[in-house]
Amino acid sequence: MSPRTESVTITGPAGALQCAIDHPAAAPGGTALGCAVFCHPHPLFGGTMDNKVIVTLARAFVQMGYVAVRFNFRGVGRSEGAHDDGIGETEDALAVIAWAREQYGAALPLALAGFSFGSYVQTRVAPRVDAERLVLAGPAVKRFPVGPVPADTIVIHGEEDDVVPLADVLDWARPQALPIVVFPGCGHFFHGRLGHLRDVVAGMWRRPPSVF
């Protein structure tokens, strides 16, 4: 992603996990403002930590002064193991978070972000960690049992998503009274809208949660 991207292999529950750490420019005092962990789309359909949406989300957080931790789920790239329908992938994410907290400090605010299948995984991870906030892009509701999320979760979806219909996301959000940011004329992979996605996430993240 940048000259400040570091490649790391850590021990996960099913073997080695391949990670990429994107470091922000030096923050005041030489420390990051937080740590963000990202979950990529479905591995069986080409999803990796280098997916453009995931890289874009990571770039948004790096620009805000966060350390951005991307990783490949089990069985993807140089990560060991085999696809596990989100169950094992949840354990992978928890292992990455534990490593990041040990590496960068447990007191550092933790952000979670995911795209598509990765959003589903993050909704499983969030209740098990003390996360600052969630960002879900193109969440794969109905395809997976995506549960309720905190009221300040940022959810962004394309109006013309042909993988996860917007109507399904609205049906999931309605009982929670959860706002959804809809990109008009946009498909599942945010083609041509990645810069907009980055800016919207950064802008909404800076708002106090009380505005939601």
C-alpha positions in Angstrom: 0.0 0.0 0.0 2.8 2.4 0.8 6.6 2.4 1.8 5.3 2.1 5.3 3.6 -1.2 4.7 5.1 -4.1 6.7 4.6 -7.8 5.9 4.2 -10.0 9.0 3.3 -13.6 9.6 1.7 -14.5 12.9 0.5 -17.7 14.5 -3.2 -18.3 14.1 -5.5 -21.0 15.3 -5.1 -23.0 12.0 -1.5 -22.2 11.4 0.3 -19.2 10.0 -1.6 -16.0 9.1 -0.3 -13.6 6.5 -0.7 -9.9 7.5 0.1 -6.5 6.1 0.5 -3.6 8.5 0.0 -0.1 7.2 1.6 2.5 9.4 0.5 6.1 9.6 2.8 9.1 9.5 4.3 9.9 12.9 1.6 11.1 15.2 2.2 13.5 18.0 4.4 11.8 20.6 5.3 9.1 18.0 2.3 6.9 18.7 -0.7 5.9 16.6 -4.1 7.2 17.5 -5.6 3.7 17.3 -5.5 0.3 15.6 -7.9 -0.8 12.9 -8.3 -4.5 11.8 -9.9 -5.3 8.5 -11.6 -8.5 7.2 -11.7 -9.2 3.5 -14.5 -10.5 1.2 -15.3 -14.2 0.6 -12.1 -16.3 0.0 -13.9 -18.8 -2.3 -14.7 -15.9 -4.7 -11.3 -14.3 -4.8 -11.4 -12.3 -1.6 -8.0 -11.3 -0.1 -6.5 -8.6 2.1 -5.4 -6.8 -1.1 -9.0 -6.3 -2.2 -9.4 -2.7 -3.4 -12.3 -2.0 -0.9 -10.2 -3.3 2.0 -7.2 -1.3 0.9 -9.3 1.8 0.6 -10.8 1.3 4.1 -7.3 0.8 5.4 -6.1 3.9 3.7 -8.9 5.9 5.4 -7.8 4.8 8.8 -4.1 5.3 8.1 -4.8 8.9 7.1 -6.6 9.3 10.4 -3.5 8.2 12.3 -4.4 4.5 12.9 -2.2 1.5 12.4 -4.1 -0.6 9.8 -3.9 -4.3 10.1 -5.0 -6.3 7.1 -4.7 -10.1 7.0 -5.6 -13.1 4.8 -8.1 -15.6 6.3 -7.1 -19.2 6.6 -6.4 -20.8 3.3 -5.8 -17.5 1.4 -2.4 -16.5 0.1 0.3 -17.6 2.6 -2.2 -18.1 5.4 -2.5 -21.8 6.4 -5.7 -23.8 6.9 -9.0 -24.2 5.0 -12.1 -22.0 4.6 -14.5 -22.5 7.5 -17.7 -20.6 6.6 -16.9 -17.7 8.9 -16.5 -19.8 12.1 -12.7 -20.3 11.9 -12.3 -16.9 10.2 -13.7 -15.3 13.3 -11.0 -17.1 15.3 -8.4 -15.8 12.8 -9.6 -12.2 13.3 -9.5 -12.6 17.1 -5.9 -14.0 16.9 -4.9 -11.0 14.7 -6.5 -8.6 17.2 -4.8 -10.2 20.2 -1.5 -10.0 18.3 -2.1 -6.3 17.4 -2.9 -5.4 21.0 0.2 -7.1 22.2 2.2 -5.3 19.6 0.7 -1.8 19.8 -0.8 -1.7 23.3 -4.1 -3.0 24.7 -5.1 0.6 25.6 -5.0 1.8 22.0 -8.6 2.2 20.6 -9.6 -0.7 18.3 -11.6 -0.2 15.1 -13.1 -3.0 13.2 -14.0 -2.9 9.5 -15.1 -5.5 6.9 -16.3 -5.8 3.4 -19.0 -8.3 2.3 -18.2 -11.6 3.9 -15.7 -9.8 6.0 -18.5 -7.7 7.4 -20.2 -10.8 8.6 -17.1 -12.0 10.3 -16.6 -8.6 12.0 -20.2 -8.8 13.4 -19.2 -12.1 15.0 -15.9 -10.6 16.3 -17.3 -7.3 17.8 -19.2 -8.8 20.8 -16.0 -10.6 21.9 -13.7 -7.6 21.9 -13.8 -4.0 23.3 -14.0 -2.2 19.9 -14.3 1.5 19.5 -16.7 1.2 16.5 -17.5 -0.8 13.4 -17.5 -0.1 9.7 -19.3 -2.4 7.4 -19.2 -2.0 3.6 -21.5 -4.1 1.5 -22.5 -6.3 4.4 -23.5 -9.8 3.2 -26.8 -10.0 5.0 -29.1 -12.9 4.2 -26.2 -14.7 2.7 -24.9 -15.2 6.2 -26.6 -14.8 9.6 -25.5 -11.2 10.3 -26.8 -10.2 13.7 -27.6 -6.8 15.2 -24.8 -4.2 15.5 -24.2 -1.2 17.8 -26.2 1.9 16.9 -23.1 3.9 15.9 -22.0 1.3 13.3 -21.2 2.9 9.9 -22.9 0.8 7.2 -22.3 1.8 3.5 -24.0 0.0 0.6 -24.4 0.5 -3.1 -27.8 1.2 -4.6 -27.2 -1.2 -7.5 -25.4 -3.9 -5.6 -26.2 -7.1 -7.5 -24.5 -9.4 -5.0 -26.3 -8.2 -1.8 -29.5 -6.3 -2.8 -30.0 -3.1 -1.0 -33.5 -4.2 -0.1 -32.0 -7.0 2.0 -29.7 -4.6 3.9 -32.7 -2.3 4.6 -34.7 -5.3 5.9 -31.8 -6.1 8.2 -31.3 -2.5 9.4 -35.0 -1.6 9.8 -35.6 -3.5 13.1 -32.5 -1.9 14.5 -33.4 1.7 13.3 -29.9 1.6 11.9 -29.0 4.3 9.3 -27.5 3.1 6.0 -25.3 5.3 3.8 -26.4 4.5 0.2 -24.1 5.3 -2.8 -26.5 6.0 -5.7 -25.7 4.1 -8.9 -23.0 2.0 -7.1 -22.4 -1.7 -7.3 -21.1 -4.2 -4.8 -17.4 -3.5 -5.4 -17.6 0.3 -5.3 -16.0 0.6 -8.8 -15.3 4.2 -9.5 -16.3 5.2 -6.0 -13.4 4.1 -3.8 -12.2 7.7 -3.2 -15.7 8.6 -2.1 -15.9 5.5 0.1 -12.6 6.5 1.8 -13.7 10.1 2.4 -17.2 9.2 3.7 -15.7 6.7 6.2 -13.2 9.2 7.4 -15.8 12.0 7.7 -18.3 9.9 9.5 -15.7 8.4 11.9 -14.7 11.9 13.1 -18.3 12.7 14.0 -19.2 12.2 17.7 -21.3 9.0 18.1 -24.1 11.2 19.7 -25.1 12.4 16.2 -26.4 9.0 15.3 
